[in-house]
Amino acid sequence: MQTQTVTRSIESDLEPGGLYDILAEVSNIPKWAPVFADAIERVNDTYYRITKNGETFNLEVFLHPSAGAVDYIREMPNGRRGGAYLRVMPRPLGGSTLTMTVPIGRIQLNSKLRSSLNRNSPTLSSSRNFDHPRPIMRNAHDSWHNSNR
């Protein structure tokens, strides 16, 4: 079976509600996943137009607050839809765990990419101030964006 997705989990000192709010606000994507979007234009309540490196694509967002779930589903050139599936869960002693699953392109399924993804696990700011967060995803979004043009 060929691997089609990559899943990573991280822990954060941010409480689940605060982390969920950051992820649910689509305009925050360039702050925590700058490789995915340079600009975001709201089309309506669930649809957005994303610009990255001068190219645009559509994004649909599904929010499930009671489940701590945020799903970003995008159009892909092959007529399929794929996306990033995020889940925010509470940690037993405070803070959150964030799990993200994203598709990866078949061209980039070599061991070099896998080891890069493992080395560059997502990082999230433990600061409660979201003005200067560190990106939480680098390579997974990069491979998602670049492999689906």
Salt bridges, closest charged atoms under 4 A:
GLU11 OE1 - ARG91 NH1 3.05
ASP13 OD1 - ARG91 NH2 3.24
ASP38 OD1 - LYS52 NZ 3.06
GLU41 OE2 - ARG49 NH1 3.77
ASP45 OD1 - ARG42 NH2 2.85
GLU55 OE2 - ARG149 NH1 3.94
GLU60 OE1 - ARG81 NH2 2.84
ASP71 OD2 - HIS64 NE2 3.90
ASP71 OD1 - ARG87 NH1 2.69
